[in-house]
Amino acid sequence: MKTKIFLVRHGETNWNKARKFQGMTDIPLNEAGKIQAGYAHEALKAFHIDVAFASPLCRAQETARIILEGRDIELNTEEELHEQNAGDWEGLTAAEIEEKFPGQHDLWTSRPTRVHIQNGESFQQVQERAVKAFWKLVKENDGKTILIVAHMVCLSMILLKIAGISIDEIWDRPLSNASYSIVNADPKTMEAEIVDWNHDEHIPEEQRRKPRVKEWIKG
């Protein structure tokens, strides 16, 4: 029996809005982010959910709790679903990163597999831990419907791995804040299929926030 997984990116934070790298910095949702999470709550209300997991970071925890309002479901924390550790880049804008670490942000946007985040994680390291955590949860909840609330890079690494797409294409498929993706997975065969990727139609167009990463360095 296949397991259904809803992968939800957290709502907006003030650092998202300011285009600062968050990584492991624990930034809460802003008001727009709470509203976006509310739209996700309404969109997912019609779906049955058996178990729920979120990153330990408060922006993911807050989003998950809003989605789960009205449901008698415990929110579990999965430590390995935290966002990419951005090391010395955390709290910086793209322009500030380029000034301090010339050429590195350009690699981050064009060839992520070659970037070196000082005192942080590589994209390959994120994919290894995120995919491992994903399959652990699938195996432990065989046949159930799982809600996972996490982060842009973390969730993208899972989706790219399932789709067989290179990490270097991550920014061609950005995830909107409070969007959801749907995956069906078989814990016995370790095979999975993506049913929906970055579904964000539940968020009014003027309130959608999809990262335009390759424009950051210019803006």
Secondary structure, 3 states (H helix, E strand, C coil): CCEEEEEEECCCEHHHHCCCCCCCCCCCECHHHHHHHHHHHHHHCCCCCCEEEECCCHHHHHHHHHHCCCCCCCEEECHHHCCCCCHHHCCCCHHHHHHHCCCHHHHHHHCHHHCCCCCCCCHHHHHHHHHHHHHHHHHHCCCCEEEEEECHHHHHHHHHHHHCCCHHHHHHCCCCCCCEEEEEEECCCCEEEEEEEEECCCCCHHHCCCCCHHHCCCC
